[in-house]
Each structure stands twice: as structure tokens, then as C-alpha cells.
Amino acid sequence: MAKTLFKSFASIPAMGRLYSAKHNLPKYMKQIDSNFSYEYFVGKMFALIKMMIFSDDYENLAIYEGQPMQNKLKNVIDIDFSGVIRLNSFNVNGIYCYVDMNYYITDYIYKNNSVHKRRDELHIKVCRNIHTLQNPNFSLKRVECKSCGASFDATHEHNCPYCQSPYHLGDDDWVVLEFGKV
Ligand SMILES: [Zn+2]
């Protein structure tokens, strides 16, 4: 796809109000990915949310490329997704696409020797390189180092274990930039 194509919608502003994610997200995403599937994307983002909730170590987690922080949801033992999301913003800046959303979920919290059910709203902002949107063969378990060409499991790596070059998952797949309770 030609680069000029992206300029026309390079900055769709954050409206600051609830608009229909189900209608708008495919409209925006199909401009950069003709095969975009809303259901697949929403499920994929929920998988990222679960990884963020159930990981102790964000520092070595490849799917997280945001500011250093601790997991504040460590007492969550399970999570259900309502199926409803709010799209806060979508924009393309250079070769990267950014999607900012809120997920409406039910979480189960272990506290005082019992499990409590709670409705929550989680904020997640993700990013990826728009030139690799259509790569069905990509696997986090087998990424390729852009410097030395070695392949390795990047689940818990931010650097290539062979040549130590930084590996940015955002060039191959969606990564989390911001995450937390609203
Ligand atoms: Zn390498």
C-alpha cells in the first residue's frame, strides 16, 4: 500500500465520548488491514489483558512496551469479558497504529479467604507496525531477530538472546503501551 494512503486519516481525534466501537473500529482498521475482523481483534486484546493481569514481571514481558510499572491487579484470579468495549481513540502515526480502548469486565478477586465478584472497567492502549498487519504466520514463540536473523521465543525477552539487539514485538504484533483500572 502506498504511504500517501495513510496520511488522510493519520489523526482521527479522541472524541472523549462513547462511540460505537463495533461500528467505528472496523471502519478505521479496514483502511490499513482489509482482512480486519472485529471479533478476532477484540478477543486478541482480551488475551493481552489476561496476560497483563496474570504476569508478575512486566519488565521482561514482550507484550508490554509501556512505562515501567508493577501489576496492580495481582489479586484477580479470574476474569470474564462482557463483550462490550469502548473505543477511546484510533490513530496512525508514521508506521505505527494506536488503539485506545476500555474493556467492561467482571473480575473475581481473592480477598480474606474468599472470592469476590466485581464489575470493572479496564483501560488498554495498544500499538503495532501497520506494515506487518497481514502476517498470519507470526508467532511470539518463534520470532526472528532483525539484526542476526536468529529465531527465538520472545514471550519473556526484550532482547535477542544471541546478539542482544533489542527486539520490539510492536514491529510484528500488537503490544500494550498502557494498562490499568479506570
Ligand atoms: Zn539477534
Backbone and ligand atoms as CSV (ligand in chain L), in Angstrom:
chain,resi,resn,atom,element,x,y,z
A,1,MET,N,N,0.831,-1.213,0.000
A,1,MET,CA,C,0.000,0.000,0.000
A,1,MET,C,C,0.862,1.259,0.000
A,2,ALA,N,N,0.413,2.260,-0.710
A,2,ALA,CA,C,1.190,3.494,-0.821
A,2,ALA,C,C,1.159,4.274,0.490
A,3,LYS,N,N,2.250,4.935,0.763
A,3,LYS,CA,C,2.354,5.679,2.016
A,3,LYS,C,C,1.330,6.812,2.118
A,4,THR,N,N,1.050,7.448,0.981
A,4,THR,CA,C,0.134,8.596,0.983
A,4,THR,C,C,-1.253,8.225,1.474
A,5,LEU,N,N,-1.604,6.973,1.291
A,5,LEU,CA,C,-2.921,6.499,1.708
A,5,LEU,C,C,-3.167,6.741,3.192
A,6,PHE,N,N,-2.106,6.643,3.968
A,6,PHE,CA,C,-2.257,6.734,5.412
A,6,PHE,C,C,-2.438,8.159,5.907
A,7,LYS,N,N,-1.997,9.096,5.121
A,7,LYS,CA,C,-1.996,10.486,5.596
A,7,LYS,C,C,-3.398,11.026,5.870
A,8,SER,N,N,-4.346,10.605,5.031
A,8,SER,CA,C,-5.681,11.176,5.122
A,8,SER,C,C,-6.372,10.902,6.456
A,9,PHE,N,N,-5.976,9.807,7.123
A,9,PHE,CA,C,-6.623,9.537,8.412
A,9,PHE,C,C,-5.579,9.390,9.504
A,10,ALA,N,N,-4.502,10.129,9.342
A,10,ALA,CA,C,-3.384,9.989,10.272
A,10,ALA,C,C,-3.766,10.393,11.684
A,11,SER,N,N,-4.751,11.251,11.831
A,11,SER,CA,C,-5.113,11.615,13.198
A,11,SER,C,C,-6.617,11.791,13.354
A,12,ILE,N,N,-7.276,10.703,13.612
A,12,ILE,CA,C,-8.683,10.775,13.991
A,12,ILE,C,C,-8.684,11.124,15.477
A,13,PRO,N,N,-9.217,12.265,15.848
A,13,PRO,CA,C,-9.065,12.696,17.237
A,13,PRO,C,C,-9.858,11.844,18.227
A,14,ALA,N,N,-9.346,11.785,19.434
A,14,ALA,CA,C,-10.090,11.130,20.502
A,14,ALA,C,C,-11.310,11.984,20.788
A,15,MET,N,N,-12.478,11.422,20.676
A,15,MET,CA,C,-13.696,12.205,20.825
A,15,MET,C,C,-14.052,12.433,22.282
A,16,GLY,N,N,-13.530,11.602,23.159
A,16,GLY,CA,C,-13.831,11.783,24.573
A,16,GLY,C,C,-15.251,11.411,24.914
A,17,ARG,N,N,-15.907,10.697,24.025
A,17,ARG,CA,C,-17.258,10.244,24.338
A,17,ARG,C,C,-17.398,8.812,23.859
A,18,LEU,N,N,-18.461,8.180,24.323
A,18,LEU,CA,C,-18.660,6.790,23.960
A,18,LEU,C,C,-19.192,6.699,22.542
A,19,TYR,N,N,-18.406,6.136,21.644
A,19,TYR,CA,C,-18.982,5.862,20.335
A,19,TYR,C,C,-18.844,4.380,20.031
A,20,SER,N,N,-19.626,3.964,19.082
A,20,SER,CA,C,-19.751,2.541,18.868
A,20,SER,C,C,-18.472,1.927,18.314
A,21,ALA,N,N,-17.772,1.197,19.175
A,21,ALA,CA,C,-16.533,0.550,18.769
A,21,ALA,C,C,-16.785,-0.463,17.669
A,22,LYS,N,N,-17.899,-1.159,17.777
A,22,LYS,CA,C,-18.196,-2.219,16.827
A,22,LYS,C,C,-18.397,-1.672,15.423
A,23,HIS,N,N,-18.881,-0.467,15.340
A,23,HIS,CA,C,-19.082,0.161,14.041
A,23,HIS,C,C,-17.812,0.876,13.577
A,24,ASN,N,N,-17.204,1.623,14.496
A,24,ASN,CA,C,-16.108,2.502,14.097
A,24,ASN,C,C,-14.753,1.818,13.946
A,25,LEU,N,N,-14.452,0.869,14.828
A,25,LEU,CA,C,-13.133,0.243,14.750
A,25,LEU,C,C,-12.906,-0.466,13.412
A,26,PRO,N,N,-13.873,-1.286,12.927
A,26,PRO,CA,C,-13.662,-1.897,11.609
A,26,PRO,C,C,-13.519,-0.854,10.502
A,27,LYS,N,N,-14.285,0.238,10.626
A,27,LYS,CA,C,-14.214,1.299,9.613
A,27,LYS,C,C,-12.794,1.871,9.526
A,28,TYR,N,N,-12.192,2.114,10.683
A,28,TYR,CA,C,-10.826,2.652,10.702
A,28,TYR,C,C,-9.804,1.591,10.312
A,29,MET,N,N,-9.926,0.411,10.918
A,29,MET,CA,C,-8.904,-0.620,10.729
A,29,MET,C,C,-8.878,-1.155,9.304
A,30,LYS,N,N,-10.042,-1.200,8.637
A,30,LYS,CA,C,-10.068,-1.753,7.281
A,30,LYS,C,C,-9.301,-0.878,6.295
A,31,GLN,N,N,-9.024,0.355,6.696
A,31,GLN,CA,C,-8.215,1.207,5.820
A,31,GLN,C,C,-6.755,0.765,5.820
A,32,ILE,N,N,-6.343,0.103,6.890
A,32,ILE,CA,C,-4.956,-0.377,6.913
A,32,ILE,C,C,-4.868,-1.901,6.841
A,33,ASP,N,N,-5.987,-2.587,7.074
A,33,ASP,CA,C,-5.984,-4.049,7.048
A,33,ASP,C,C,-7.324,-4.530,6.495
A,34,SER,N,N,-7.327,-4.892,5.199
A,34,SER,CA,C,-8.588,-5.263,4.546
A,34,SER,C,C,-9.184,-6.534,5.142
A,35,ASN,N,N,-8.373,-7.338,5.820
A,35,ASN,CA,C,-8.878,-8.583,6.426
A,35,ASN,C,C,-9.286,-8.408,7.885
A,36,PHE,N,N,-9.356,-7.183,8.348
A,36,PHE,CA,C,-9.619,-6.953,9.773
A,36,PHE,C,C,-10.918,-7.619,10.225
A,37,SER,N,N,-10.838,-8.339,11.349
A,37,SER,CA,C,-12.014,-8.952,11.955
A,37,SER,C,C,-12.186,-8.379,13.355
A,38,TYR,N,N,-13.334,-7.740,13.588
A,38,TYR,CA,C,-13.598,-7.122,14.889
A,38,TYR,C,C,-13.558,-8.169,16.002
A,39,GLU,N,N,-14.229,-9.306,15.785
A,39,GLU,CA,C,-14.300,-10.339,16.818
A,39,GLU,C,C,-12.906,-10.867,17.156
A,40,TYR,N,N,-12.109,-11.102,16.129
A,40,TYR,CA,C,-10.750,-11.607,16.359
A,40,TYR,C,C,-9.924,-10.586,17.147
A,41,PHE,N,N,-10.021,-9.329,16.731
A,41,PHE,CA,C,-9.245,-8.266,17.376
A,41,PHE,C,C,-9.629,-8.127,18.850
A,42,VAL,N,N,-10.940,-8.080,19.112
A,42,VAL,CA,C,-11.417,-7.898,20.487
A,42,VAL,C,C,-10.979,-9.081,21.368
A,43,GLY,N,N,-11.015,-10.283,20.788
A,43,GLY,CA,C,-10.549,-11.464,21.515
A,43,GLY,C,C,-9.059,-11.427,21.764
A,44,LYS,N,N,-8.328,-10.963,20.776
A,44,LYS,CA,C,-6.866,-10.855,20.896
A,44,LYS,C,C,-6.493,-9.856,22.000
A,45,MET,N,N,-7.207,-8.729,22.037
A,45,MET,CA,C,-6.928,-7.727,23.073
A,45,MET,C,C,-7.281,-8.262,24.459
A,46,PHE,N,N,-8.331,-9.076,24.522
A,46,PHE,CA,C,-8.691,-9.670,25.813
A,46,PHE,C,C,-7.598,-10.651,26.262
A,47,ALA,N,N,-7.001,-11.357,25.302
A,47,ALA,CA,C,-5.883,-12.250,25.640
A,47,ALA,C,C,-4.707,-11.441,26.192
A,48,LEU,N,N,-4.465,-10.247,25.620
A,48,LEU,CA,C,-3.392,-9.378,26.131
A,48,LEU,C,C,-3.720,-8.904,27.544
A,49,ILE,N,N,-4.989,-8.559,27.778
A,49,ILE,CA,C,-5.426,-8.122,29.109
A,49,ILE,C,C,-5.163,-9.230,30.127
A,50,LYS,N,N,-5.503,-10.459,29.748
A,50,LYS,CA,C,-5.278,-11.582,30.668
A,50,LYS,C,C,-3.786,-11.774,30.948
A,51,MET,N,N,-2.962,-11.616,29.922
A,51,MET,CA,C,-1.514,-11.739,30.135
A,51,MET,C,C,-1.021,-10.656,31.090
A,52,MET,N,N,-1.575,-9.458,30.969
A,52,MET,CA,C,-1.169,-8.363,31.857
A,52,MET,C,C,-1.617,-8.642,33.292
A,53,ILE,N,N,-2.800,-9.210,33.443
A,53,ILE,CA,C,-3.318,-9.475,34.791
A,53,ILE,C,C,-2.571,-10.622,35.461
A,54,PHE,N,N,-2.217,-11.637,34.674
A,54,PHE,CA,C,-1.629,-12.831,35.278
A,54,PHE,C,C,-0.103,-12.882,35.185
A,55,SER,N,N,0.532,-11.763,34.832
A,55,SER,CA,C,2.002,-11.728,34.813
A,55,SER,C,C,2.533,-10.964,36.012
A,56,ASP,N,N,3.575,-11.494,36.613
A,56,ASP,CA,C,4.188,-10.821,37.756
A,56,ASP,C,C,5.273,-9.840,37.326
A,57,ASP,N,N,5.877,-10.121,36.192
A,57,ASP,CA,C,7.071,-9.391,35.806
A,57,ASP,C,C,6.854,-8.658,34.483
A,58,TYR,N,N,6.469,-7.372,34.557
A,58,TYR,CA,C,6.235,-6.615,33.328
A,58,TYR,C,C,7.545,-6.253,32.622
A,59,GLU,N,N,8.618,-6.221,33.394
A,59,GLU,CA,C,9.903,-5.788,32.843
A,59,GLU,C,C,10.378,-6.692,31.700
A,60,ASN,N,N,10.122,-7.994,31.851
A,60,ASN,CA,C,10.581,-8.942,30.831
A,60,ASN,C,C,9.458,-9.500,29.977
A,61,LEU,N,N,8.315,-8.835,30.013
A,61,LEU,CA,C,7.174,-9.313,29.245
A,61,LEU,C,C,7.154,-8.622,27.881
A,62,ALA,N,N,7.332,-9.412,26.825
A,62,ALA,CA,C,7.469,-8.813,25.487
A,62,ALA,C,C,6.226,-8.051,25.046
A,63,ILE,N,N,5.037,-8.483,25.494
A,63,ILE,CA,C,3.821,-7.808,25.022
A,63,ILE,C,C,3.639,-6.430,25.653
A,64,TYR,N,N,4.457,-6.095,26.657
A,64,TYR,CA,C,4.323,-4.784,27.305
A,64,TYR,C,C,5.505,-3.888,26.957
A,65,GLU,N,N,5.232,-2.761,26.302
A,65,GLU,CA,C,6.291,-1.819,25.954
A,65,GLU,C,C,5.991,-0.426,26.513
A,66,GLY,N,N,5.260,-0.373,27.607
A,66,GLY,CA,C,4.927,0.916,28.204
A,66,GLY,C,C,5.929,1.329,29.276
A,67,GLN,N,N,5.550,2.341,30.043
A,67,GLN,CA,C,6.389,2.824,31.144
A,67,GLN,C,C,6.531,1.718,32.192
A,68,PRO,N,N,7.695,1.651,32.858
A,68,PRO,CA,C,7.858,0.642,33.904
A,68,PRO,C,C,6.758,0.766,34.959
A,69,MET,N,N,6.148,-0.342,35.321
A,69,MET,CA,C,5.130,-0.321,36.372
A,69,MET,C,C,4.960,-1.720,36.950
A,70,GLN,N,N,4.287,-1.770,38.083
A,70,GLN,CA,C,4.002,-3.040,38.741
A,70,GLN,C,C,2.580,-3.480,38.408
A,71,ASN,N,N,2.345,-4.768,38.499
A,71,ASN,CA,C,0.994,-5.305,38.332
A,71,ASN,C,C,0.165,-4.956,39.559
A,72,LYS,N,N,-0.876,-4.141,39.347
A,72,LYS,CA,C,-1.727,-3.724,40.470
A,72,LYS,C,C,-2.965,-4.612,40.590
A,73,LEU,N,N,-3.078,-5.597,39.731
A,73,LEU,CA,C,-4.269,-6.459,39.743
A,73,LEU,C,C,-3.912,-7.899,40.120
A,74,LYS,N,N,-2.908,-8.009,40.964
A,74,LYS,CA,C,-2.402,-9.339,41.315
A,74,LYS,C,C,-3.414,-10.202,42.058
A,75,ASN,N,N,-4.375,-9.579,42.728
A,75,ASN,CA,C,-5.344,-10.391,43.473
A,75,ASN,C,C,-6.521,-10.868,42.616
A,76,VAL,N,N,-6.499,-10.514,41.329
A,76,VAL,CA,C,-7.534,-11.020,40.425
A,76,VAL,C,C,-7.196,-12.456,40.041
A,77,ILE,N,N,-8.135,-13.384,40.291
A,77,ILE,CA,C,-7.850,-14.785,39.976
A,77,ILE,C,C,-8.561,-15.261,38.715
A,78,ASP,N,N,-9.602,-14.535,38.304
A,78,ASP,CA,C,-10.261,-14.898,37.048
A,78,ASP,C,C,-10.960,-13.660,36.496
A,79,ILE,N,N,-11.286,-13.704,35.218
A,79,ILE,CA,C,-11.872,-12.535,34.583
A,79,ILE,C,C,-12.816,-12.978,33.469
A,80,ASP,N,N,-13.992,-12.337,33.408
A,80,ASP,CA,C,-14.951,-12.574,32.327
A,80,ASP,C,C,-15.124,-11.282,31.546
A,81,PHE,N,N,-15.277,-11.440,30.250
A,81,PHE,CA,C,-15.431,-10.271,29.397
A,81,PHE,C,C,-16.898,-10.137,28.988
A,82,SER,N,N,-17.437,-8.930,29.170
A,82,SER,CA,C,-18.850,-8.687,28.866
A,82,SER,C,C,-19.135,-8.694,27.371
A,83,GLY,N,N,-18.092,-8.506,26.567
A,83,GLY,CA,C,-18.289,-8.385,25.119
A,83,GLY,C,C,-18.391,-6.942,24.661
A,84,VAL,N,N,-18.426,-6.012,25.637
A,84,VAL,CA,C,-18.573,-4.599,25.294
A,84,VAL,C,C,-17.260,-3.850,25.519
A,85,ILE,N,N,-16.856,-3.106,24.517
A,85,ILE,CA,C,-15.693,-2.240,24.689
A,85,ILE,C,C,-16.059,-0.812,24.298
A,86,ARG,N,N,-15.258,0.106,24.781
A,86,ARG,CA,C,-15.404,1.496,24.369
A,86,ARG,C,C,-14.138,1.876,23.615
A,87,LEU,N,N,-14.300,2.464,22.457
A,87,LEU,CA,C,-13.150,2.925,21.690
A,87,LEU,C,C,-12.873,4.377,22.055
A,88,ASN,N,N,-11.726,4.624,22.678
A,88,ASN,CA,C,-11.388,5.989,23.083
A,88,ASN,C,C,-10.719,6.763,21.956
A,89,SER,N,N,-9.814,6.091,21.263
A,89,SER,CA,C,-9.175,6.756,20.129
A,89,SER,C,C,-8.505,5.740,19.221
A,90,PHE,N,N,-8.353,6.151,17.980
A,90,PHE,CA,C,-7.635,5.365,16.988
A,90,PHE,C,C,-6.789,6.345,16.206
A,91,ASN,N,N,-5.523,6.081,16.059
A,91,ASN,CA,C,-4.743,6.909,15.144
A,91,ASN,C,C,-3.532,6.196,14.585
A,92,VAL,N,N,-3.091,6.702,13.441
A,92,VAL,CA,C,-1.899,6.178,12.790
A,92,VAL,C,C,-0.876,7.293,12.786
A,93,ASN,N,N,0.314,6.974,13.295
A,93,ASN,CA,C,1.384,7.958,13.341
A,93,ASN,C,C,2.626,7.309,12.738
A,94,GLY,N,N,3.026,7.777,11.554
A,94,GLY,CA,C,4.141,7.134,10.858
A,94,GLY,C,C,3.760,5.708,10.490
A,95,ILE,N,N,4.583,4.752,10.889
A,95,ILE,CA,C,4.297,3.354,10.526
A,95,ILE,C,C,3.549,2.631,11.634
A,96,TYR,N,N,3.182,3.352,12.703
A,96,TYR,CA,C,2.514,2.693,13.823
A,96,TYR,C,C,1.051,3.111,13.956
A,97,CYS,N,N,0.257,2.133,14.354
A,97,CYS,CA,C,-1.167,2.331,14.576
A,97,CYS,C,C,-1.430,2.197,16.078
A,98,TYR,N,N,-2.233,3.099,16.639
A,98,TYR,CA,C,-2.519,3.110,18.076
A,98,TYR,C,C,-4.019,2.984,18.306
A,99,VAL,N,N,-4.411,2.065,19.175
A,99,VAL,CA,C,-5.821,1.909,19.521
A,99,VAL,C,C,-5.953,1.971,21.037
A,100,ASP,N,N,-6.837,2.858,21.482
A,100,ASP,CA,C,-7.040,3.085,22.913
A,100,ASP,C,C,-8.480,2.694,23.251
A,101,MET,N,N,-8.638,1.761,24.196
A,101,MET,CA,C,-9.970,1.201,24.485
A,101,MET,C,C,-10.194,1.004,25.973
A,102,ASN,N,N,-11.469,0.908,26.347
A,102,ASN,CA,C,-11.833,0.432,27.677
A,102,ASN,C,C,-12.607,-0.865,27.528
A,103,TYR,N,N,-12.291,-1.827,28.366
A,103,TYR,CA,C,-12.988,-3.111,28.376
A,103,TYR,C,C,-13.859,-3.202,29.619
A,104,TYR,N,N,-15.113,-3.577,29.422
A,104,TYR,CA,C,-16.017,-3.784,30.557
A,104,TYR,C,C,-15.983,-5.258,30.933
A,105,ILE,N,N,-15.543,-5.535,32.146
A,105,ILE,CA,C,-15.301,-6.921,32.535
A,105,ILE,C,C,-15.852,-7.203,33.941
A,106,THR,N,N,-15.929,-8.486,34.241
A,106,THR,CA,C,-16.219,-8.912,35.606
A,106,THR,C,C,-14.974,-9.617,36.094
A,107,ASP,N,N,-14.454,-9.206,37.242
A,107,ASP,CA,C,-13.312,-9.952,37.751
A,107,ASP,C,C,-13.606,-10.576,39.103
A,108,TYR,N,N,-12.863,-11.604,39.370
A,108,TYR,CA,C,-13.027,-12.382,40.597
A,108,TYR,C,C,-11.766,-12.179,41.426
A,109,ILE,N,N,-11.984,-11.667,42.624
A,109,ILE,CA,C,-10.856,-11.261,43.455
A,109,ILE,C,C,-10.769,-12.113,44.705
A,110,TYR,N,N,-9.573,-12.548,44.990
A,110,TYR,CA,C,-9.357,-13.341,46.197
A,110,TYR,C,C,-8.956,-12.402,47.334
A,111,LYS,N,N,-9.796,-12.368,48.363
A,111,LYS,CA,C,-9.557,-11.456,49.462
A,111,LYS,C,C,-10.150,-12.050,50.733
A,112,ASN,N,N,-9.417,-11.995,51.823
A,112,ASN,CA,C,-9.886,-12.512,53.120
A,112,ASN,C,C,-10.433,-13.946,53.014
A,113,ASN,N,N,-9.673,-14.783,52.345
A,113,ASN,CA,C,-10.022,-16.205,52.214
A,113,ASN,C,C,-11.311,-16.481,51.455
A,114,SER,N,N,-11.768,-15.506,50.683
A,114,SER,CA,C,-12.924,-15.814,49.840
A,114,SER,C,C,-12.828,-15.067,48.506
A,115,VAL,N,N,-13.686,-15.467,47.580
A,115,VAL,CA,C,-13.650,-14.888,46.238
A,115,VAL,C,C,-14.785,-13.871,46.084
A,116,HIS,N,N,-14.425,-12.686,45.678
A,116,HIS,CA,C,-15.412,-11.624,45.481
A,116,HIS,C,C,-15.530,-11.311,43.991
A,117,LYS,N,N,-16.781,-11.052,43.589
A,117,LYS,CA,C,-17.049,-10.713,42.196
A,117,LYS,C,C,-17.163,-9.194,42.077
A,118,ARG,N,N,-16.544,-8.635,41.055
A,118,ARG,CA,C,-16.568,-7.172,40.928
A,118,ARG,C,C,-16.670,-6.772,39.452
A,119,ARG,N,N,-17.482,-5.768,39.158
A,119,ARG,CA,C,-17.526,-5.221,37.797
A,119,ARG,C,C,-16.429,-4.177,37.681
A,120,ASP,N,N,-15.682,-4.238,36.603
A,120,ASP,CA,C,-14.580,-3.308,36.428
A,120,ASP,C,C,-14.514,-2.790,34.999
A,121,GLU,N,N,-13.786,-1.695,34.867
A,121,GLU,CA,C,-13.516,-1.137,33.549
A,121,GLU,C,C,-12.003,-1.043,33.440
A,122,LEU,N,N,-11.451,-1.688,32.431
A,122,LEU,CA,C,-10.006,-1.677,32.252
A,122,LEU,C,C,-9.639,-0.848,31.027
A,123,HIS,N,N,-8.584,-0.084,31.174
A,123,HIS,CA,C,-8.095,0.729,30.063
A,123,HIS,C,C,-6.883,0.045,29.438
A,124,ILE,N,N,-6.898,-0.069,28.119
A,124,ILE,CA,C,-5.742,-0.652,27.429
A,124,ILE,C,C,-5.469,0.145,26.161
A,125,LYS,N,N,-4.193,0.487,25.983
A,125,LYS,CA,C,-3.778,1.155,24.751
A,125,LYS,C,C,-2.741,0.270,24.082
A,126,VAL,N,N,-2.982,-0.040,22.810
A,126,VAL,CA,C,-2.085,-0.942,22.104
A,126,VAL,C,C,-1.536,-0.287,20.848
A,127,CYS,N,N,-0.486,-0.874,20.322
A,127,CYS,CA,C,0.202,-0.304,19.171
A,127,CYS,C,C,0.792,-1.428,18.345
A,128,ARG,N,N,0.909,-1.198,17.036
A,128,ARG,CA,C,1.688,-2.122,16.208
A,128,ARG,C,C,2.082,-1.462,14.897
A,129,ASN,N,N,3.032,-2.073,14.239
A,129,ASN,CA,C,3.508,-1.616,12.943
A,129,ASN,C,C,2.468,-1.984,11.888
A,130,ILE,N,N,2.014,-0.990,11.106
A,130,ILE,CA,C,0.949,-1.246,10.136
A,130,ILE,C,C,1.445,-2.026,8.914
A,131,HIS,N,N,2.756,-2.116,8.737
A,131,HIS,CA,C,3.270,-2.855,7.573
A,131,HIS,C,C,3.278,-4.362,7.779
A,132,THR,N,N,3.015,-4.799,9.014
A,132,THR,CA,C,3.031,-6.249,9.266
A,132,THR,C,C,1.659,-6.743,9.714
A,133,LEU,N,N,0.616,-5.978,9.381
A,133,LEU,CA,C,-0.721,-6.361,9.837
A,133,LEU,C,C,-1.192,-7.695,9.262
A,134,GLN,N,N,-0.721,-7.998,8.051
A,134,GLN,CA,C,-1.202,-9.234,7.431
A,134,GLN,C,C,-0.095,-10.271,7.413
A,135,ASN,N,N,0.212,-10.801,8.584
A,135,ASN,CA,C,1.226,-11.838,8.689
A,135,ASN,C,C,0.689,-12.972,9.557
A,136,PRO,N,N,-0.136,-13.848,8.950
A,136,PRO,CA,C,-0.787,-14.904,9.732
A,136,PRO,C,C,0.196,-15.922,10.293
A,137,ASN,N,N,1.427,-15.945,9.755
A,137,ASN,CA,C,2.393,-16.949,10.217
A,137,ASN,C,C,3.179,-16.515,11.436
A,138,PHE,N,N,2.959,-15.269,11.882
A,138,PHE,CA,C,3.755,-14.788,13.004
A,138,PHE,C,C,3.428,-15.545,14.297
A,139,SER,N,N,4.463,-15.874,15.046
A,139,SER,CA,C,4.280,-16.494,16.356
A,139,SER,C,C,5.270,-15.897,17.345
A,140,LEU,N,N,4.749,-15.503,18.500
A,140,LEU,CA,C,5.592,-14.939,19.552
A,140,LEU,C,C,6.632,-15.958,20.018
A,141,LYS,N,N,6.296,-17.230,19.864
A,141,LYS,CA,C,7.188,-18.312,20.292
A,141,LYS,C,C,8.359,-18.492,19.348
A,142,ARG,N,N,8.276,-17.873,18.181
A,142,ARG,CA,C,9.313,-18.069,17.182
A,142,ARG,C,C,9.466,-16.787,16.363
A,143,VAL,N,N,10.067,-15.776,16.979
A,143,VAL,CA,C,10.258,-14.506,16.278
A,143,VAL,C,C,11.642,-14.495,15.646
A,144,GLU,N,N,11.803,-13.588,14.684
A,144,GLU,CA,C,13.101,-13.506,14.030
A,144,GLU,C,C,13.787,-12.204,14.404
A,145,CYS,N,N,15.028,-12.312,14.831
A,145,CYS,CA,C,15.829,-11.129,15.175
A,145,CYS,C,C,16.141,-10.366,13.901
A,146,LYS,N,N,15.866,-9.029,13.901
A,146,LYS,CA,C,16.092,-8.222,12.703
A,146,LYS,C,C,17.592,-8.012,12.457
A,147,SER,N,N,18.426,-8.197,13.513
A,147,SER,CA,C,19.859,-7.966,13.366
A,147,SER,C,C,20.610,-9.212,12.909
A,148,CYS,N,N,20.469,-10.322,13.664
A,148,CYS,CA,C,21.286,-11.502,13.346
A,148,CYS,C,C,20.498,-12.605,12.658
A,149,GLY,N,N,19.175,-12.464,12.588
A,149,GLY,CA,C,18.373,-13.448,11.876
A,149,GLY,C,C,18.005,-14.681,12.682
A,150,ALA,N,N,18.511,-14.777,13.910
A,150,ALA,CA,C,18.197,-15.932,14.750
A,150,ALA,C,C,16.719,-15.925,15.118
A,151,SER,N,N,16.146,-17.098,15.355
A,151,SER,CA,C,14.772,-17.119,15.835
A,151,SER,C,C,14.754,-17.603,17.279
A,152,PHE,N,N,13.837,-17.024,18.043
A,152,PHE,CA,C,13.781,-17.355,19.467
A,152,PHE,C,C,12.376,-17.116,20.009
A,153,ASP,N,N,12.112,-17.654,21.183
A,153,ASP,CA,C,10.829,-17.459,21.872
A,153,ASP,C,C,10.894,-16.115,22.590
A,154,ALA,N,N,10.050,-15.171,22.174
A,154,ALA,CA,C,10.148,-13.804,22.700
A,154,ALA,C,C,9.190,-13.532,23.852
A,155,THR,N,N,8.497,-14.563,24.332
A,155,THR,CA,C,7.492,-14.332,25.374
A,155,THR,C,C,8.033,-13.493,26.526
A,156,HIS,N,N,9.221,-13.833,26.981
A,156,HIS,CA,C,9.805,-13.118,28.121
A,156,HIS,C,C,11.132,-12.449,27.765
A,157,GLU,N,N,11.267,-12.009,26.516
A,157,GLU,CA,C,12.526,-11.398,26.078
A,157,GLU,C,C,12.267,-10.035,25.435
A,158,HIS,N,N,13.044,-9.054,25.813
A,158,HIS,CA,C,13.029,-7.781,25.103
A,158,HIS,C,C,14.278,-7.634,24.243
A,159,ASN,N,N,15.199,-8.597,24.357
A,159,ASN,CA,C,16.432,-8.569,23.573
A,159,ASN,C,C,16.673,-9.944,22.963
A,160,CYS,N,N,17.325,-9.962,21.806
A,160,CYS,CA,C,17.697,-11.223,21.183
A,160,CYS,C,C,18.707,-11.929,22.089
A,161,PRO,N,N,18.484,-13.201,22.444
A,161,PRO,CA,C,19.415,-13.899,23.338
A,161,PRO,C,C,20.758,-14.203,22.682
A,162,TYR,N,N,20.841,-14.055,21.358
A,162,TYR,CA,C,22.096,-14.375,20.660
A,162,TYR,C,C,22.974,-13.152,20.467
A,163,CYS,N,N,22.385,-12.034,20.003
A,163,CYS,CA,C,23.209,-10.858,19.719
A,163,CYS,C,C,22.854,-9.674,20.621
A,164,GLN,N,N,21.862,-9.856,21.496
A,164,GLN,CA,C,21.450,-8.827,22.461
A,164,GLN,C,C,20.783,-7.599,21.844
A,165,SER,N,N,20.536,-7.633,20.536
A,165,SER,CA,C,19.840,-6.488,19.928
A,165,SER,C,C,18.423,-6.396,20.486
A,166,PRO,N,N,17.948,-5.167,20.695
A,166,PRO,CA,C,16.586,-5.039,21.202
A,166,PRO,C,C,15.575,-5.607,20.209
A,167,TYR,N,N,14.613,-6.312,20.727
A,167,TYR,CA,C,13.542,-6.833,19.881
A,167,TYR,C,C,12.252,-6.114,20.261
A,168,HIS,N,N,11.603,-5.503,19.264
A,168,HIS,CA,C,10.349,-4.798,19.514
A,168,HIS,C,C,9.197,-5.581,18.904
A,169,LEU,N,N,8.446,-6.212,19.790
A,169,LEU,CA,C,7.303,-7.013,19.338
A,169,LEU,C,C,6.313,-6.168,18.539
A,170,GLY,N,N,6.248,-4.867,18.853
A,170,GLY,CA,C,5.333,-3.968,18.155
A,170,GLY,C,C,5.582,-3.894,16.658
A,171,ASP,N,N,6.746,-4.348,16.206
A,171,ASP,CA,C,7.005,-4.388,14.768
A,171,ASP,C,C,6.398,-5.627,14.113
A,172,ASP,N,N,5.979,-6.586,14.923
A,172,ASP,CA,C,5.393,-7.819,14.382
A,172,ASP,C,C,3.977,-8.095,14.856
A,173,ASP,N,N,3.604,-7.519,15.987
A,173,ASP,CA,C,2.305,-7.850,16.565
A,173,ASP,C,C,1.868,-6.703,17.484
A,174,TRP,N,N,0.661,-6.824,18.034
A,174,TRP,CA,C,0.168,-5.797,18.942
A,174,TRP,C,C,0.929,-5.844,20.263
A,175,VAL,N,N,1.286,-4.680,20.775
A,175,VAL,CA,C,1.889,-4.584,22.104
A,175,VAL,C,C,1.087,-3.599,22.953
A,176,VAL,N,N,1.173,-3.790,24.256
A,176,VAL,CA,C,0.461,-2.946,25.211
A,176,VAL,C,C,1.347,-1.765,25.589
A,177,LEU,N,N,0.806,-0.546,25.470
A,177,LEU,CA,C,1.540,0.643,25.881
A,177,LEU,C,C,1.044,1.177,27.227
A,178,GLU,N,N,-0.268,1.031,27.442
A,178,GLU,CA,C,-0.855,1.497,28.711
A,178,GLU,C,C,-1.879,0.465,29.164
A,179,PHE,N,N,-1.933,0.246,30.471
A,179,PHE,CA,C,-2.884,-0.724,31.003
A,179,PHE,C,C,-3.210,-0.413,32.454
A,180,GLY,N,N,-4.466,-0.542,32.807
A,180,GLY,CA,C,-4.820,-0.367,34.212
A,180,GLY,C,C,-6.310,-0.229,34.407
A,181,LYS,N,N,-6.709,-0.150,35.668
A,181,LYS,CA,C,-8.112,0.058,36.002
A,181,LYS,C,C,-8.500,1.511,35.720
A,182,VAL,N,N,-9.721,1.715,35.267
A,182,VAL,CA,C,-10.177,3.080,35.011
A,182,VAL,C,C,-10.576,3.739,36.325
L,1,ZN,ZN,ZN,19.989,-11.307,17.242
